[in-house]
């Protein structure tokens, strides 16, 4: 800001010096050669003065445009943080909002995500019930997940927090969940959005059945590799778990005849890999036609395709994949770093840093603009 002001000052001083020099030159020329020989000099002086004035006006317009853009960035950021503060409710004290604001500004100046994008991520977390301290701790893992998935920070925070809520996972485990999800969509034919859609449908039922996130994510990855993903995979996983909890009619009788046990000695539903093993053991006793009939009765036609993919993969493949996802510490940060280590990543980081500078400049002008609007513009519009 100081540099811009100094540049304008230098242009004005140059204009004054040029005017003075040209006037002196015109006087001397008239004295030496007469008024007639100096008639062209005023025209030259006028042209020079016009050129300097034009340059000054151009710089002024550029400064004004830059200041307007910076002010708008600051206004947008301020508005976004005000939304975060409102969503925090009792936890939204001035101190807490200031801490979150400082965190968003820090992320905006040091990462590929802007301060406003960081604030959008905070909004999603606030809506999910995260406290101030939980949000402060969760932002970096979410930023890594967003960088790995190449999705917006607000969208990423929304997807991850929804999945965590569905599985009743506490906020302090955000980093672990970001790693599990990143490991899944980087090792299967799925995206973060696909996983969000799948687990949005399946999470509540899976959690009630005692199925962990890593098992559910592994199942989503295996189905995704076969082209069943998003809400389709979520419907299949949810339907399978629901039907396996309480088989009825022909399916119940047939499972009993085949000695298929879906619950353990304590009456709790067995883990999904064990369920697959039990069902597969029963199916092995039947011919293909009987297998199809039992699966339709047990799982239902809507979920049958996805469940058959899991059967084909087998319980060991599902367990091994889930273990791999469970032990994926640091995966989100690693993938994000790799994707940002490009020209495109460097450009995004520079753009984010520039917006941070704009917000700093705009915040200096915002109070003046706010006072002008409140004390002059609005009263004038309302009239006496």
C-alpha positions, 0 to 999 in steps of 0.5 A, spaced: 500 500 500 505 504 501 509 503 495 503 504 491 502 511 494 509 513 493 509 511 486 503 516 485 507 521 489 513 520 484 508 521 478 505 528 481 512 530 483 515 529 476 509 532 472 510 538 476 518 538 475 516 537 467 511 543 467 516 548 470 522 546 466 517 546 460 515 553 462 522 555 463 525 553 456 519 556 453 521 563 456 528 562 454 527 560 447 522 566 446 528 571 449 533 568 444 530 567 438 523 571 438 516 569 439 515 566 432 521 561 433 518 558 439 511 558 437 511 550 436 514 549 444 507 550 447 504 545 443 510 540 445 509 542 452 502 541 452 503 534 449 508 532 454 503 534 460 498 530 457 502 524 457 504 525 464 497 526 466 495 520 462 500 516 466 498 518 472 490 517 471 492 510 468 496 509 475 490 512 479 485 507 476 489 501 477 490 503 484 483 504 485 481 497 481 486 494 485 483 497 492 476 495 490 478 488 489 482 487 495 476 490 499 471 485 496 476 480 498 476 482 505 468 483 505 467 476 503 472 473 508 469 477 514 462 475 512 464 468 511 467 468 518 461 471 521 457 465 519 462 461 522 461 465 529 454 465 528 454 457 527 458 456 533 453 458 538 455 459 545 462 457 543 462 463 538 465 468 543 470 474 540 476 470 542 474 464 539 472 467 532 479 471 532 483 464 533 479 461 527 480 467 523 487 467 525 488 460 523 484 461 516 489 467 515 495 463 516 492 457 512 491 462 506 498 465 506 502 459 507 498 453 503 494 452 496 487 454 499 485 461 500 483 464 507 476 464 504 476 457 502 479 455 509 473 459 512 468 455 508 471 449 511 470 451 518 463 453 516 462 445 514 465 443 521 461 448 525 455 445 522 457 438 524 458 440 531 465 441 531 468 446 537 473 451 536 478 447 538 476 441 534 476 445 528 483 448 529 485 441 530 482 438 524 483 444 519 490 441 517 488 434 516 482 436 512 486 441 508 491 435 506 485 431 504 482 436 500 489 437 496 489 429 495 482 429 492 483 436 488 476 438 491 474 444 495 476 445 502 469 446 504 466 440 500 471 436 503 470 438 510 462 437 509 464 430 506 469 428 512 464 430 517 458 427 515 462 420 514 464 421 521 457 423 524 454 417 521 459 412 524 459 416 531 467 418 530 469 423 535 472 430 532 479 428 534 480 422 529 479 427 523 486 426 521 485 418 521 479 418 517 482 423 512 488 418 511 483 412 511 479 416 505 485 418 502 488 411 502 481 408 499 480 413 493 487 413 491 487 405 491 480 404 488 476 406 482 473 411 487 473 419 488 472 422 495 465 424 492 463 417 491 465 415 498 461 421 501 455 418 497 456 411 498 457 412 506 452 417 506 447 411 505 451 406 509 454 409 515 448 409 520 446 402 518 454 400 518 455 403 525 449 400 528 451 393 525 458 394 528 462 395 521 468 399 522 469 405 517 475 401 514 471 395 513 465 399 510 471 403 506 474 397 503 467 394 501 466 401 497 473 400 494 472 393 492 465 395 489 468 401 486 473 397 482 467 393 479 463 400 477 458 400 483 460 406 486 457 412 489 449 412 492 449 405 488 454 402 492 451 405 498 444 402 497 447 395 496 452 396 502 446 398 506 441 393 504 445 387 505 447 389 512 439 390 513 437 384 510 443 380 514 441 383 521 434 379 520 433 374 515 426 372 514 421 367 511 425 362 506 432 365 507 431 364 514 429 357 513 435 356 508 440 359 512 438 354 518 438 348 514 445 350 511 448 351 518 449 358 516 450 363 523 450 370 522 451 372 529 456 370 534 455 366 541 453 373 544 447 374 539 451 380 536 452 380 528 458 378 526 463 382 522 462 383 515 468 379 512 465 373 517 458 374 514 461 373 507 465 367 509 458 364 512 454 366 506 459 363 501 459 357 505 452 356 505 452 357 497 457 352 496 452 347 498 447 349 492 447 349 485 447 355 481 440 356 480 439 355 488 444 360 490 441 365 486 434 364 489 437 364 496 441 371 494 435 374 492 431 372 498 436 374 503 439 380 500 434 383 495 435 384 488 437 391 489 443 390 493 444 383 490 449 386 485 454 389 490 454 383 495 456 379 489 462 383 488 464 382 495 463 375 495 467 374 489 472 378 492 472 374 498 472 375 506 480 375 506 481 380 500 476 385 504 479 384 511 486 385 508 484 391 504 481 394 511 487 393 514 491 396 509 486 402 510 487 402 517 494 403 517 495 408 512 497 414 517 500 420 513 497 418 506 493 424 506 499 429 507 503 425 502 498 425 496 497 432 497 504 434 497 505 430 491 500 433 487 502 440 490 509 439 487 507 441 480 507 448 476 499 448 477 500 447 485 505 452 485 501 457 481 495 455 486 499 457 492 501 463 489 494 465 488 492 464 495 498 468 498 496 474 493 489 473 496 491 473 503 495 480 501 489 483 498 485 481 505 490 485 509 490 491 504 482 490 504 481 490 511 485 497 512 480 500 507 473 496 510 472 500 516 473 507 512 468 504 507 463 501 513 463 508 516 462 512 510 456 507 508 453 508 515 454 515 516 453 518 509 450 513 503 445 510 507 442 516 511 442 520 504 438 514 501 433 514 506 432 521 506 430 526 512 
